[in-house]
Amino acid sequence: MSSTDPNLGLNYGWTLGESGWDSGMDANLKRLGAVVGLSVKDRDLTTPPANPANGDRYLIPAAATGVWAGKTNLIAARIADVWEYHTPKIGWLCFIEDEANLSAYKSTGWSAGLAI
């Protein structure tokens, strides 16, 4: 039986040969790839891009539509041609590529950021 890390949401603690290790480890690696060294292309794009590349990441704004609707402040990561969503934790930092800003996640959402 595995446990869940409270910071990144990673699973750990499997016993040798326990069922679920493969899918659990796959999920861990995908999550690490999506949120560690977080840099996103945009944070005010309300419609998912038509032709996203695998590895593209976005912060979802409040007015999002389509498959992003109702996912405000989540991190959308394109992995294996599918959107995956990750919930940020207070204190996470994110580089916003199109703004050249560094933003922090707070209890009220992503900060306006600092130009760098």
N, C-alpha and C positions, 0 to 999 in steps of 0.2 A: 504494500500500500504506500503510495507516494504522498508527499506533503507539498504545499505550495509556498514558495518564497513570497513574503509580503511586499517586496519592493518591485521586482520585475515580473512577478507572477510566474516564475519558472517552477517546474515540477522537479522534485528531488526525493531521494530516500528509497528508491526501489531496492528490493532484495534481489540477489543474483538470480536471473532466470525468470523474474516476475513478469507476467503478461502486462503489456502496455508500455514497456520501456521504449520500444521502437517508436511508436506514435508519440509518446510523451517527449522523447528526446528530439524528434523532428519538430514538434511544436516549440520546444525550448530554443532550438537553433534558429527557427524562423523568427521568433520573437526577438532574440538577440540581434539578428540582422536588421530588423525593422526599427529598433529603438536605441541601440547603442551608437553613439556618435551621431545623434539625430540631426539631420539636415533635411529640410523639405523644400520643394520647388515653389510653393505658394501657400498662402493661408486665407485668401479672400476669393478664391475660385469657387463659385457656388454650384457649378455643374461639373461632374467628373469629366476629365479630358476624354476625347473620342478615341485616341490611340495611345494610351499610356504604355510606357516601357516597363518591363519587370525591373523592380528596384526603385521606381518613382514613389515618392512619399509626399503627402499633403496634410496640412491641418485643415479640418473641416469647419467652415464657418456656420453661424446660426441659420442662415437663409439657404442652406444647401438643398439641392433637389436630387431626384433620381435615386440611385443606390446609396447616396450619401445623406439623404433626408433623415432627420432625427438623430444624427450622429455628431452633433455639435461638440467641438473641442477634441474629438478623437483624432488619432493619427491614422490616416488611410495609407496603407502600403500595398503596392502591387507586387504580388508574389505568385509565380507560376500562372500568370494571366488571370488572376482573381484578386479582388480587393480584400484585404484583411484589415481589421480595425483593432487599434490598441488604445487603451485608456491610459492617459498620462497620470503621473503622480506629482504631488506638490513638490516643487524644486527642480523638476526636470528642465533642462535647457535645450533649446532648439534653434539652429541657424535657419533663417528664412532666406533662401537663395535670391528670390527676385527683389527683396528689399535690402539685402546685405545687413540684416538685423539679427541680433541674438535676443531671443525671447525666453522668458521663464514662465513655467506653469504655476499659477496660484489658485487659491480656492475659488476665485472669481473667473478663472480661465487664463488664457495666454496673455502675457503682458504686452504692452505696445512695443517694447524692446529698445535695445540700444544699437545704434549704427556702429559697425566695426569695419 
